């Protein structure tokens, strides 16, 4: 699921953010959980849904 390069990058990001080194296994587990989380909550918009959202934002001034 995750390449060695992606795991190493995650380890670097984690260390920069939290100041703590994590193992490749921990980085893989965190990354896999993050990917699964995004898969569960992400739903692409159709063009129609996007247009409706933009119209709603214009009406409410929420740009």
mmCIF file as Biopython writes it, N, C-alpha, C and O atoms, coordinates in Angstrom:
data_model
#
loop_
_atom_site.group_PDB
_atom_site.id
_atom_site.type_symbol
_atom_site.label_atom_id
_atom_site.label_alt_id
_atom_site.label_comp_id
_atom_site.label_asym_id
_atom_site.label_entity_id
_atom_site.label_seq_id
_atom_site.pdbx_PDB_ins_code
_atom_site.Cartn_x
_atom_site.Cartn_y
_atom_site.Cartn_z
_atom_site.occupancy
_atom_site.B_iso_or_equiv
_atom_site.auth_seq_id
_atom_site.auth_asym_id
_atom_site.pdbx_PDB_model_num
ATOM 1   N N  . UNK A ? 1  ? 0.824   -1.191 0.000   1.0 0.0 1  A 1 
ATOM 2   C CA . UNK A ? 1  ? 0.000   0.000  0.000   1.0 0.0 1  A 1 
ATOM 3   C C  . UNK A ? 1  ? 0.869   1.255  0.000   1.0 0.0 1  A 1 
ATOM 4   O O  . UNK A ? 1  ? 0.634   2.161  -0.800  1.0 0.0 1  A 1 
ATOM 5   N N  . UNK A ? 2  ? 1.864   1.326  0.879   1.0 0.0 2  A 1 
ATOM 6   C CA . UNK A ? 2  ? 2.758   2.481  0.932   1.0 0.0 2  A 1 
ATOM 7   C C  . UNK A ? 2  ? 4.163   2.065  0.518   1.0 0.0 2  A 1 
ATOM 8   O O  . UNK A ? 2  ? 4.656   1.012  0.923   1.0 0.0 2  A 1 
ATOM 9   N N  . UNK A ? 3  ? 4.791   2.893  -0.281  1.0 0.0 3  A 1 
ATOM 10  C CA . UNK A ? 3  ? 6.162   2.594  -0.705  1.0 0.0 3  A 1 
ATOM 11  C C  . UNK A ? 3  ? 7.141   2.960  0.416   1.0 0.0 3  A 1 
ATOM 12  O O  . UNK A ? 3  ? 6.793   3.684  1.348   1.0 0.0 3  A 1 
ATOM 13  N N  . UNK A ? 4  ? 8.355   2.450  0.307   1.0 0.0 4  A 1 
ATOM 14  C CA . UNK A ? 4  ? 9.395   2.791  1.282   1.0 0.0 4  A 1 
ATOM 15  C C  . UNK A ? 4  ? 9.650   4.296  1.296   1.0 0.0 4  A 1 
ATOM 16  O O  . UNK A ? 4  ? 9.883   4.886  2.351   1.0 0.0 4  A 1 
ATOM 17  N N  . UNK A ? 5  ? 9.603   4.903  0.124   1.0 0.0 5  A 1 
ATOM 18  C CA . UNK A ? 5  ? 9.807   6.351  0.027   1.0 0.0 5  A 1 
ATOM 19  C C  . UNK A ? 5  ? 8.713   7.116  0.776   1.0 0.0 5  A 1 
ATOM 20  O O  . UNK A ? 5  ? 8.999   8.088  1.476   1.0 0.0 5  A 1 
ATOM 21  N N  . UNK A ? 6  ? 7.466   6.677  0.630   1.0 0.0 6  A 1 
ATOM 22  C CA . UNK A ? 6  ? 6.359   7.333  1.322   1.0 0.0 6  A 1 
ATOM 23  C C  . UNK A ? 6  ? 6.472   7.157  2.835   1.0 0.0 6  A 1 
ATOM 24  O O  . UNK A ? 6  ? 6.182   8.080  3.596   1.0 0.0 6  A 1 
ATOM 25  N N  . UNK A ? 7  ? 6.888   5.985  3.260   1.0 0.0 7  A 1 
ATOM 26  C CA . UNK A ? 7  ? 7.052   5.724  4.692   1.0 0.0 7  A 1 
ATOM 27  C C  . UNK A ? 7  ? 8.146   6.623  5.261   1.0 0.0 7  A 1 
ATOM 28  O O  . UNK A ? 7  ? 7.978   7.211  6.329   1.0 0.0 7  A 1 
ATOM 29  N N  . UNK A ? 8  ? 9.257   6.726  4.554   1.0 0.0 8  A 1 
ATOM 30  C CA . UNK A ? 8  ? 10.360  7.575  5.003   1.0 0.0 8  A 1 
ATOM 31  C C  . UNK A ? 8  ? 9.926   9.036  5.064   1.0 0.0 8  A 1 
ATOM 32  O O  . UNK A ? 8  ? 10.274  9.749  6.005   1.0 0.0 8  A 1 
ATOM 33  N N  . UNK A ? 9  ? 9.173   9.481  4.073   1.0 0.0 9  A 1 
ATOM 34  C CA . UNK A ? 9  ? 8.681   10.859 4.072   1.0 0.0 9  A 1 
ATOM 35  C C  . UNK A ? 9  ? 7.752   11.089 5.261   1.0 0.0 9  A 1 
ATOM 36  O O  . UNK A ? 9  ? 7.819   12.136 5.906   1.0 0.0 9  A 1 
ATOM 37  N N  . UNK A ? 10 ? 6.890   10.125 5.555   1.0 0.0 10 A 1 
ATOM 38  C CA . UNK A ? 10 ? 5.991   10.253 6.705   1.0 0.0 10 A 1 
ATOM 39  C C  . UNK A ? 10 ? 6.801   10.334 7.999   1.0 0.0 10 A 1 
ATOM 40  O O  . UNK A ? 10 ? 6.483   11.129 8.883   1.0 0.0 10 A 1 
ATOM 41  N N  . UNK A ? 11 ? 7.847   9.512  8.110   1.0 0.0 11 A 1 
ATOM 42  C CA . UNK A ? 11 ? 8.694   9.558  9.298   1.0 0.0 11 A 1 
ATOM 43  C C  . UNK A ? 11 ? 9.298   10.960 9.471   1.0 0.0 11 A 1 
ATOM 44  O O  . UNK A ? 11 ? 9.351   11.486 10.583  1.0 0.0 11 A 1 
ATOM 45  N N  . UNK A ? 12 ? 9.744   11.548 8.376   1.0 0.0 12 A 1 
ATOM 46  C CA . UNK A ? 12 ? 10.328  12.889 8.425   1.0 0.0 12 A 1 
ATOM 47  C C  . UNK A ? 12 ? 9.285   13.919 8.838   1.0 0.0 12 A 1 
ATOM 48  O O  . UNK A ? 12 ? 9.547   14.760 9.697   1.0 0.0 12 A 1 
ATOM 49  N N  . UNK A ? 13 ? 8.109   13.856 8.231   1.0 0.0 13 A 1 
ATOM 50  C CA . UNK A ? 13 ? 7.032   14.787 8.581   1.0 0.0 13 A 1 
ATOM 51  C C  . UNK A ? 13 ? 6.643   14.650 10.046  1.0 0.0 13 A 1 
ATOM 52  O O  . UNK A ? 13 ? 6.427   15.647 10.736  1.0 0.0 13 A 1 
ATOM 53  N N  . UNK A ? 14 ? 6.556   13.416 10.516  1.0 0.0 14 A 1 
ATOM 54  C CA . UNK A ? 14 ? 6.178   13.154 11.903  1.0 0.0 14 A 1 
ATOM 55  C C  . UNK A ? 14 ? 7.224   13.738 12.854  1.0 0.0 14 A 1 
ATOM 56  O O  . UNK A ? 14 ? 6.883   14.388 13.842  1.0 0.0 14 A 1 
ATOM 57  N N  . UNK A ? 15 ? 8.488   13.503 12.547  1.0 0.0 15 A 1 
ATOM 58  C CA . UNK A ? 15 ? 9.561   14.028 13.405  1.0 0.0 15 A 1 
ATOM 59  C C  . UNK A ? 15 ? 9.545   15.553 13.419  1.0 0.0 15 A 1 
ATOM 60  O O  . UNK A ? 15 ? 9.711   16.162 14.476  1.0 0.0 15 A 1 
ATOM 61  N N  . UNK A ? 16 ? 9.347   16.173 12.263  1.0 0.0 16 A 1 
ATOM 62  C CA . UNK A ? 16 ? 9.296   17.638 12.194  1.0 0.0 16 A 1 
ATOM 63  C C  . UNK A ? 16 ? 8.127   18.197 12.990  1.0 0.0 16 A 1 
ATOM 64  O O  . UNK A ? 16 ? 8.250   19.247 13.622  1.0 0.0 16 A 1 
ATOM 65  N N  . UNK A ? 17 ? 7.003   17.510 12.965  1.0 0.0 17 A 1 
ATOM 66  C CA . UNK A ? 17 ? 5.802   18.010 13.649  1.0 0.0 17 A 1 
ATOM 67  C C  . UNK A ? 17 ? 5.814   17.719 15.141  1.0 0.0 17 A 1 
ATOM 68  O O  . UNK A ? 17 ? 5.476   18.588 15.946  1.0 0.0 17 A 1 
ATOM 69  N N  . UNK A ? 18 ? 6.204   16.489 15.522  1.0 0.0 18 A 1 
ATOM 70  C CA . UNK A ? 18 ? 6.095   16.062 16.916  1.0 0.0 18 A 1 
ATOM 71  C C  . UNK A ? 18 ? 7.432   15.927 17.636  1.0 0.0 18 A 1 
ATOM 72  O O  . UNK A ? 18 ? 7.458   15.706 18.846  1.0 0.0 18 A 1 
ATOM 73  N N  . UNK A ? 19 ? 8.546   16.057 16.908  1.0 0.0 19 A 1 
ATOM 74  C CA . UNK A ? 19 ? 9.860   15.974 17.534  1.0 0.0 19 A 1 
ATOM 75  C C  . UNK A ? 19 ? 10.220  14.591 18.036  1.0 0.0 19 A 1 
ATOM 76  O O  . UNK A ? 19 ? 11.033  14.449 18.950  1.0 0.0 19 A 1 
ATOM 77  N N  . UNK A ? 20 ? 9.623   13.578 17.446  1.0 0.0 20 A 1 
ATOM 78  C CA . UNK A ? 20 ? 9.837   12.205 17.897  1.0 0.0 20 A 1 
ATOM 79  C C  . UNK A ? 20 ? 10.062  11.306 16.686  1.0 0.0 20 A 1 
ATOM 80  O O  . UNK A ? 20 ? 9.349   11.397 15.687  1.0 0.0 20 A 1 
ATOM 81  N N  . UNK A ? 21 ? 11.064  10.438 16.790  1.0 0.0 21 A 1 
ATOM 82  C CA . UNK A ? 21 ? 11.291  9.446  15.736  1.0 0.0 21 A 1 
ATOM 83  C C  . UNK A ? 21 ? 10.313  8.294  15.903  1.0 0.0 21 A 1 
ATOM 84  O O  . UNK A ? 21 ? 10.007  7.882  17.021  1.0 0.0 21 A 1 
ATOM 85  N N  . UNK A ? 22 ? 9.829   7.780  14.784  1.0 0.0 22 A 1 
ATOM 86  C CA . UNK A ? 22 ? 8.993   6.583  14.821  1.0 0.0 22 A 1 
ATOM 87  C C  . UNK A ? 22 ? 9.592   5.552  13.875  1.0 0.0 22 A 1 
ATOM 88  O O  . UNK A ? 22 ? 10.280  5.891  12.913  1.0 0.0 22 A 1 
ATOM 89  N N  . UNK A ? 23 ? 9.317   4.299  14.166  1.0 0.0 23 A 1 
ATOM 90  C CA . UNK A ? 23 ? 9.850   3.209  13.350  1.0 0.0 23 A 1 
ATOM 91  C C  . UNK A ? 23 ? 9.130   3.149  12.008  1.0 0.0 23 A 1 
ATOM 92  O O  . UNK A ? 23 ? 8.091   3.781  11.813  1.0 0.0 23 A 1 
ATOM 93  N N  . UNK A ? 24 ? 9.703   2.379  11.092  1.0 0.0 24 A 1 
ATOM 94  C CA . UNK A ? 24 ? 9.036   2.183  9.800   1.0 0.0 24 A 1 
ATOM 95  C C  . UNK A ? 24 ? 7.685   1.508  10.000  1.0 0.0 24 A 1 
ATOM 96  O O  . UNK A ? 24 ? 6.721   1.823  9.302   1.0 0.0 24 A 1 
ATOM 97  N N  . UNK A ? 25 ? 7.615   0.587  10.946  1.0 0.0 25 A 1 
ATOM 98  C CA . UNK A ? 25 ? 6.353   -0.109 11.206  1.0 0.0 25 A 1 
ATOM 99  C C  . UNK A ? 25 ? 5.288   0.862  11.706  1.0 0.0 25 A 1 
ATOM 100 O O  . UNK A ? 25 ? 4.139   0.816  11.267  1.0 0.0 25 A 1 
ATOM 101 N N  . UNK A ? 26 ? 5.683   1.750  12.636  1.0 0.0 26 A 1 
ATOM 102 C CA . UNK A ? 26 ? 4.736   2.745  13.140  1.0 0.0 26 A 1 
ATOM 103 C C  . UNK A ? 26 ? 4.305   3.701  12.027  1.0 0.0 26 A 1 
ATOM 104 O O  . UNK A ? 26 ? 3.127   4.036  11.903  1.0 0.0 26 A 1 
ATOM 105 N N  . UNK A ? 27 ? 5.269   4.130  11.229  1.0 0.0 27 A 1 
ATOM 106 C CA . UNK A ? 27 ? 4.959   5.049  10.134  1.0 0.0 27 A 1 
ATOM 107 C C  . UNK A ? 27 ? 4.011   4.390  9.139   1.0 0.0 27 A 1 
ATOM 108 O O  . UNK A ? 27 ? 3.073   5.023  8.655   1.0 0.0 27 A 1 
ATOM 109 N N  . UNK A ? 28 ? 4.256   3.119  8.835   1.0 0.0 28 A 1 
ATOM 110 C CA . UNK A ? 28 ? 3.374   2.398  7.914   1.0 0.0 28 A 1 
ATOM 111 C C  . UNK A ? 28 ? 1.963   2.306  8.496   1.0 0.0 28 A 1 
ATOM 112 O O  . UNK A ? 28 ? 0.978   2.539  7.796   1.0 0.0 28 A 1 
ATOM 113 N N  . UNK A ? 29 ? 1.877   1.967  9.777   1.0 0.0 29 A 1 
ATOM 114 C CA . UNK A ? 29 ? 0.568   1.833  10.424  1.0 0.0 29 A 1 
ATOM 115 C C  . UNK A ? 29 ? -0.175  3.167  10.430  1.0 0.0 29 A 1 
ATOM 116 O O  . UNK A ? 29 ? -1.361  3.216  10.101  1.0 0.0 29 A 1 
ATOM 117 N N  . UNK A ? 30 ? 0.510   4.245  10.799  1.0 0.0 30 A 1 
ATOM 118 C CA . UNK A ? 30 ? -0.117  5.572  10.790  1.0 0.0 30 A 1 
ATOM 119 C C  . UNK A ? 30 ? -0.593  5.933  9.386   1.0 0.0 30 A 1 
ATOM 120 O O  . UNK A ? 30 ? -1.720  6.392  9.200   1.0 0.0 30 A 1 
ATOM 121 N N  . UNK A ? 31 ? 0.273   5.722  8.409   1.0 0.0 31 A 1 
ATOM 122 C CA . UNK A ? 31 ? -0.072  6.055  7.029   1.0 0.0 31 A 1 
ATOM 123 C C  . UNK A ? 31 ? -1.248  5.251  6.511   1.0 0.0 31 A 1 
ATOM 124 O O  . UNK A ? 31 ? -2.134  5.790  5.847   1.0 0.0 31 A 1 
ATOM 125 N N  . UNK A ? 32 ? -1.257  3.960  6.814   1.0 0.0 32 A 1 
ATOM 126 C CA . UNK A ? 32 ? -2.356  3.099  6.369   1.0 0.0 32 A 1 
ATOM 127 C C  . UNK A ? 32 ? -3.674  3.541  7.001   1.0 0.0 32 A 1 
ATOM 128 O O  . UNK A ? 32 ? -4.715  3.550  6.342   1.0 0.0 32 A 1 
ATOM 129 N N  . UNK A ? 33 ? -3.623  3.906  8.272   1.0 0.0 33 A 1 
ATOM 130 C CA . UNK A ? 33 ? -4.837  4.380  8.956   1.0 0.0 33 A 1 
ATOM 131 C C  . UNK A ? 33 ? -5.316  5.703  8.366   1.0 0.0 33 A 1 
ATOM 132 O O  . UNK A ? 33 ? -6.517  5.920  8.209   1.0 0.0 33 A 1 
ATOM 133 N N  . UNK A ? 34 ? -4.378  6.579  8.044   1.0 0.0 34 A 1 
ATOM 134 C CA . UNK A ? 34 ? -4.740  7.861  7.440   1.0 0.0 34 A 1 
ATOM 135 C C  . UNK A ? 34 ? -5.391  7.662  6.077   1.0 0.0 34 A 1 
ATOM 136 O O  . UNK A ? 34 ? -6.401  8.292  5.765   1.0 0.0 34 A 1 
ATOM 137 N N  . UNK A ? 35 ? -4.811  6.792  5.278   1.0 0.0 35 A 1 
ATOM 138 C CA . UNK A ? 35 ? -5.385  6.500  3.961   1.0 0.0 35 A 1 
ATOM 139 C C  . UNK A ? 35 ? -6.788  5.928  4.105   1.0 0.0 35 A 1 
ATOM 140 O O  . UNK A ? 35 ? -7.699  6.329  3.380   1.0 0.0 35 A 1 
ATOM 141 N N  . UNK A ? 36 ? -6.967  5.006  5.021   1.0 0.0 36 A 1 
ATOM 142 C CA . UNK A ? 36 ? -8.290  4.400  5.233   1.0 0.0 36 A 1 
ATOM 143 C C  . UNK A ? 36 ? -9.295  5.455  5.684   1.0 0.0 36 A 1 
ATOM 144 O O  . UNK A ? 36 ? -10.439 5.458  5.230   1.0 0.0 36 A 1 
ATOM 145 N N  . UNK A ? 37 ? -8.873  6.344  6.569   1.0 0.0 37 A 1 
ATOM 146 C CA . UNK A ? 37 ? -9.735  7.416  7.051   1.0 0.0 37 A 1 
ATOM 147 C C  . UNK A ? 37 ? -10.214 8.285  5.889   1.0 0.0 37 A 1 
ATOM 148 O O  . UNK A ? 37 ? -11.402 8.589  5.778   1.0 0.0 37 A 1 
ATOM 149 N N  . UNK A ? 38 ? -9.286  8.675  5.033   1.0 0.0 38 A 1 
ATOM 150 C CA . UNK A ? 38 ? -9.638  9.511  3.883   1.0 0.0 38 A 1 
ATOM 151 C C  . UNK A ? 38 ? -10.578 8.758  2.944   1.0 0.0 38 A 1 
ATOM 152 O O  . UNK A ? 38 ? -11.531 9.339  2.425   1.0 0.0 38 A 1 
ATOM 153 N N  . UNK A ? 39 ? -10.318 7.478  2.725   1.0 0.0 39 A 1 
ATOM 154 C CA . UNK A ? 39 ? -11.202 6.675  1.870   1.0 0.0 39 A 1 
ATOM 155 C C  . UNK A ? 39 ? -12.627 6.643  2.420   1.0 0.0 39 A 1 
ATOM 156 O O  . UNK A ? 39 ? -13.593 6.648  1.656   1.0 0.0 39 A 1 
ATOM 157 N N  . UNK A ? 40 ? -12.753 6.610  3.740   1.0 0.0 40 A 1 
ATOM 158 C CA . UNK A ? 40 ? -14.077 6.539  4.354   1.0 0.0 40 A 1 
ATOM 159 C C  . UNK A ? 40 ? -14.841 7.855  4.275   1.0 0.0 40 A 1 
ATOM 160 O O  . UNK A ? 40 ? -16.062 7.854  4.121   1.0 0.0 40 A 1 
ATOM 161 N N  . UNK A ? 41 ? -14.132 8.978  4.379   1.0 0.0 41 A 1 
ATOM 162 C CA . UNK A ? 41 ? -14.843 10.254 4.454   1.0 0.0 41 A 1 
ATOM 163 C C  . UNK A ? 41 ? -14.882 11.035 3.145   1.0 0.0 41 A 1 
ATOM 164 O O  . UNK A ? 41 ? -15.724 11.917 2.979   1.0 0.0 41 A 1 
ATOM 165 N N  . UNK A ? 42 ? -13.991 10.727 2.222   1.0 0.0 42 A 1 
ATOM 166 C CA . UNK A ? 42 ? -13.920 11.506 0.990   1.0 0.0 42 A 1 
ATOM 167 C C  . UNK A ? 42 ? -14.943 11.022 -0.023  1.0 0.0 42 A 1 
ATOM 168 O O  . UNK A ? 42 ? -15.024 9.835  -0.336  1.0 0.0 42 A 1 
ATOM 169 N N  . UNK A ? 43 ? -15.714 11.961 -0.523  1.0 0.0 43 A 1 
ATOM 170 C CA . UNK A ? 43 ? -16.667 11.655 -1.585  1.0 0.0 43 A 1 
ATOM 171 C C  . UNK A ? 43 ? -16.515 12.739 -2.649  1.0 0.0 43 A 1 
ATOM 172 O O  . UNK A ? 43 ? -16.810 13.906 -2.395  1.0 0.0 43 A 1 
ATOM 173 N N  . UNK A ? 44 ? -16.062 12.361 -3.822  1.0 0.0 44 A 1 
ATOM 174 C CA . UNK A ? 44 ? -15.897 13.371 -4.873  1.0 0.0 44 A 1 
ATOM 175 C C  . UNK A ? 44 ? -17.227 14.041 -5.210  1.0 0.0 44 A 1 
ATOM 176 O O  . UNK A ? 44 ? -18.286 13.418 -5.145  1.0 0.0 44 A 1 
ATOM 177 N N  . UNK A ? 45 ? -17.152 15.305 -5.565  1.0 0.0 45 A 1 
ATOM 178 C CA . UNK A ? 45 ? -18.341 16.044 -5.980  1.0 0.0 45 A 1 
ATOM 179 C C  . UNK A ? 45 ? -18.549 15.885 -7.473  1.0 0.0 45 A 1 
ATOM 180 O O  . UNK A ? 45 ? -17.597 15.802 -8.250  1.0 0.0 45 A 1 
ATOM 181 N N  . UNK A ? 46 ? -19.793 15.846 -7.848  1.0 0.0 46 A 1 
ATOM 182 C CA . UNK A ? 46 ? -20.108 15.915 -9.270  1.0 0.0 46 A 1 
ATOM 183 C C  . UNK A ? 46 ? -20.031 17.384 -9.686  1.0 0.0 46 A 1 
ATOM 184 O O  . UNK A ? 46 ? -20.001 18.271 -8.833  1.0 0.0 46 A 1 
ATOM 185 N N  . UNK A ? 47 ? -20.000 17.635 -10.956 1.0 0.0 47 A 1 
ATOM 186 C CA . UNK A ? 47 ? -19.980 19.013 -11.454 1.0 0.0 47 A 1 
ATOM 187 C C  . UNK A ? 47 ? -21.229 19.763 -10.987 1.0 0.0 47 A 1 
ATOM 188 O O  . UNK A ? 47 ? -21.153 20.938 -10.629 1.0 0.0 47 A 1 
ATOM 189 N N  . UNK A ? 48 ? -22.372 19.083 -10.990 1.0 0.0 48 A 1 
ATOM 190 C CA . UNK A ? 48 ? -23.626 19.696 -10.545 1.0 0.0 48 A 1 
ATOM 191 C C  . UNK A ? 48 ? -23.554 20.071 -9.072  1.0 0.0 48 A 1 
ATOM 192 O O  . UNK A ? 48 ? -23.965 21.167 -8.690  1.0 0.0 48 A 1 
ATOM 193 N N  . UNK A ? 49 ? -23.034 19.171 -8.243  1.0 0.0 49 A 1 
ATOM 194 C CA . UNK A ? 49 ? -22.900 19.459 -6.810  1.0 0.0 49 A 1 
ATOM 195 C C  . UNK A ? 49 ? -21.961 20.641 -6.576  1.0 0.0 49 A 1 
ATOM 196 O O  . UNK A ? 49 ? -22.210 21.484 -5.714  1.0 0.0 49 A 1 
ATOM 197 N N  . UNK A ? 50 ? -20.889 20.692 -7.348  1.0 0.0 50 A 1 
ATOM 198 C CA . UNK A ? 50 ? -19.947 21.802 -7.222  1.0 0.0 50 A 1 
ATOM 199 C C  . UNK A ? 50 ? -20.624 23.124 -7.582  1.0 0.0 50 A 1 
ATOM 200 O O  . UNK A ? 50 ? -20.452 24.120 -6.879  1.0 0.0 50 A 1 
ATOM 201 N N  . UNK A ? 51 ? -21.382 23.139 -8.657  1.0 0.0 51 A 1 
ATOM 202 C CA . UNK A ? 51 ? -22.081 24.358 -9.069  1.0 0.0 51 A 1 
ATOM 203 C C  . UNK A ? 51 ? -23.094 24.788 -8.007  1.0 0.0 51 A 1 
ATOM 204 O O  . UNK A ? 51 ? -23.238 25.978 -7.727  1.0 0.0 51 A 1 
ATOM 205 N N  . UNK A ? 52 ? -23.797 23.814 -7.417  1.0 0.0 52 A 1 
ATOM 206 C CA . UNK A ? 52 ? -24.756 24.132 -6.357  1.0 0.0 52 A 1 
ATOM 207 C C  . UNK A ? 52 ? -24.046 24.733 -5.147  1.0 0.0 52 A 1 
ATOM 208 O O  . UNK A ? 52 ? -24.539 25.687 -4.544  1.0 0.0 52 A 1 
ATOM 209 N N  . UNK A ? 53 ? -22.909 24.184 -4.799  1.0 0.0 53 A 1 
ATOM 210 C CA . UNK A ? 53 ? -22.128 24.703 -3.683  1.0 0.0 53 A 1 
ATOM 211 C C  . UNK A ? 53 ? -21.677 26.131 -3.961  1.0 0.0 53 A 1 
ATOM 212 O O  . UNK A ? 53 ? -21.770 26.994 -3.087  1.0 0.0 53 A 1 
ATOM 213 N N  . UNK A ? 54 ? -21.192 26.383 -5.164  1.0 0.0 54 A 1 
ATOM 214 C CA . UNK A ? 54 ? -20.749 27.727 -5.516  1.0 0.0 54 A 1 
ATOM 215 C C  . UNK A ? 54 ? -21.911 28.719 -5.469  1.0 0.0 54 A 1 
ATOM 216 O O  . UNK A ? 54 ? -21.747 29.850 -5.011  1.0 0.0 54 A 1 
ATOM 217 N N  . UNK A ? 55 ? -23.063 28.300 -5.934  1.0 0.0 55 A 1 
ATOM 218 C CA . UNK A ? 55 ? -24.245 29.167 -5.901  1.0 0.0 55 A 1 
ATOM 219 C C  . UNK A ? 55 ? -24.645 29.478 -4.461  1.0 0.0 55 A 1 
ATOM 220 O O  . UNK A ? 55 ? -24.963 30.621 -4.133  1.0 0.0 55 A 1 
ATOM 221 N N  . UNK A ? 56 ? -24.630 28.462 -3.608  1.0 0.0 56 A 1 
ATOM 222 C CA . UNK A ? 56 ? -24.952 28.652 -2.190  1.0 0.0 56 A 1 
ATOM 223 C C  . UNK A ? 56 ? -23.955 29.616 -1.540  1.0 0.0 56 A 1 
ATOM 224 O O  . UNK A ? 56 ? -24.340 30.459 -0.730  1.0 0.0 56 A 1 
ATOM 225 N N  . UNK A ? 57 ? -22.695 29.490 -1.892  1.0 0.0 57 A 1 
ATOM 226 C CA . UNK A ? 57 ? -21.676 30.389 -1.340  1.0 0.0 57 A 1 
ATOM 227 C C  . UNK A ? 57 ? -21.902 31.827 -1.800  1.0 0.0 57 A 1 
ATOM 228 O O  . UNK A ? 57 ? -21.742 32.764 -1.018  1.0 0.0 57 A 1 
ATOM 229 N N  . UNK A ? 58 ? -22.270 32.001 -3.061  1.0 0.0 58 A 1 
ATOM 230 C CA . UNK A ? 58 ? -22.545 33.348 -3.561  1.0 0.0 58 A 1 
ATOM 231 C C  . UNK A ? 58 ? -23.740 33.957 -2.826  1.0 0.0 58 A 1 
ATOM 232 O O  . UNK A ? 58 ? -23.726 35.134 -2.468  1.0 0.0 58 A 1 
ATOM 233 N N  . UNK A ? 59 ? -24.765 33.147 -2.609  1.0 0.0 59 A 1 
ATOM 234 C CA . UNK A ? 59 ? -25.970 33.634 -1.944  1.0 0.0 59 A 1 
ATOM 235 C C  . UNK A ? 59 ? -25.709 34.030 -0.496  1.0 0.0 59 A 1 
ATOM 236 O O  . UNK A ? 59 ? -26.295 34.989 0.004   1.0 0.0 59 A 1 
ATOM 237 N N  . UNK A ? 60 ? -24.839 33.300 0.169   1.0 0.0 60 A 1 
ATOM 238 C CA . UNK A ? 60 ? -24.573 33.573 1.586   1.0 0.0 60 A 1 
ATOM 239 C C  . UNK A ? 60 ? -23.362 34.468 1.797   1.0 0.0 60 A 1 
ATOM 240 O O  . UNK A ? 60 ? -23.077 34.871 2.925   1.0 0.0 60 A 1 
ATOM 241 N N  . UNK A ? 61 ? -22.644 34.784 0.718   1.0 0.0 61 A 1 
ATOM 242 C CA . UNK A ? 61 ? -21.443 35.606 0.837   1.0 0.0 61 A 1 
ATOM 243 C C  . UNK A ? 61 ? -20.270 34.863 1.444   1.0 0.0 61 A 1 
ATOM 244 O O  . UNK A ? 61 ? -19.328 35.486 1.935   1.0 0.0 61 A 1 
ATOM 245 N N  . UNK A ? 62 ? -20.314 33.541 1.418   1.0 0.0 62 A 1 
ATOM 246 C CA . UNK A ? 62 ? -19.265 32.700 2.009   1.0 0.0 62 A 1 
ATOM 247 C C  . UNK A ? 62 ? -18.271 32.272 0.938   1.0 0.0 62 A 1 
ATOM 248 O O  . UNK A ? 62 ? -18.230 31.105 0.550   1.0 0.0 62 A 1 
ATOM 249 N N  . UNK A ? 63 ? -17.476 33.214 0.467   1.0 0.0 63 A 1 
ATOM 250 C CA . UNK A ? 63 ? -16.465 32.899 -0.544  1.0 0.0 63 A 1 
ATOM 251 C C  . UNK A ? 63 ? -15.164 32.913 0.147   1.0 0.0 63 A 1 
ATOM 252 O O  . UNK A ? 63 ? -14.130 32.677 -0.479  1.0 0.0 63 A 1 
#
